[in-house]
Amino acid sequence: MGMNLDDVAILKKLVEYESTNFQWQKLALNWGMVLVLILISILRGSGEGLSIIDVARCDKTDWFLFGALQICCLLFLGYGIYVVKTEHALKVKVRYEFTPGDLEATNPKIWRMVIVSFFGSAAAAFCGVGPGFIFAPLLVVIGIEPQVATATGMYVTMFTTLAATIQTMVFKKINL
């Protein structure tokens, strides 16, 4: 059963899209979440009275902002899952040949990634290490190629480090 010309064109575009670092929809998700995190962190303050809107730790506004952050995280997660599943459905439709280590966005694999992300982030935060230190081995365990897992860990670490650096600079915790 051969592929029609439309499927061949779609498959070619998919391969070209995934061969670049400029996947704008995914980048917008990452940068949008970083901006939300930084904004809410600045509004909440450092816990030492450095909030720009006079938020004290554990007051109603602090809990509201924390809840807003959690809701934003869930919205970004939901949209991210939608993007990945839409891409996967298109790949299946045009008979894309998945190779070992490719993420096939089936429901069990997506939820496995969500669980790994949640517990990996919590472990990284509690231990004070970069999330790549936790994510890379866990991604390998669930079947992602080691090179992809390492690059993903470094990518995630870049965003968390950037957010932490900006917060440190805003709260003047570092003398430049």
C-alpha positions, 0 to 999 in steps of 0.5 A, a space after each residue: 500500500 503506497 503513500 499518496 503524494 499528499 502524505 509524502 509532502 506532509 511527511 517531508 514537512 514533518 521531517 524538516 520541522 523536526 530537524 530544526 530547533 525552531 519549533 515555534 509552538 513548543 518554544 512558545 510553551 517553554 518560554 511562556 511557562 518561564 515568563 509566568 514562573 518569573 512573573 509570579 515569583 516576582 509578585 510573591 517575593 523572596 519571603 523576606 519582604 521583597 515582594 513588589 506588591 507587599 505579599 507576605 509568605 502564607 497570606 491570602 495573596 501568596 496562596 492565590 498566586 501559588 494557586 494561579 501558578 499551579 493552574 498555569 502549569 496545568 494549562 501549559 501541560 494540557 496544551 503541551 499534551 495536545 501539541 504532542 498528540 496532534 503531531 503523533 496522530 499526523 505521523 501515524 496518519 502519514 505512516 511515519 516510521 518510528 525508530 527505537 527511542 522515538 517518543 510515540 505519544 500514546 496515552 500510557 507513554 504521555 502519562 509516564 512522562 508526566 509522572 516522571 516530570 512531576 516527581 523528577 521536578 520535586 526531587 530536583 527541588 528538594 535536593 537542590 540539583 538541576 532537573 537534568 540530573 534527575 530527568 536524564 536517567 529516568 528518561 533512559 529508563 522509560 525508553 528514550 535514547 540516551 542522547 535525547 535524554 541527556 539533551 532534554 535534561 540539559 534543555 530543562 536545566 537551562 530554563 530552570 537556571 535562567 528563571 532562578 538567575 533572573 529571580 536572584 538578580 531581581 531580588 538583589 541576592 547577587 552583587 553583579 
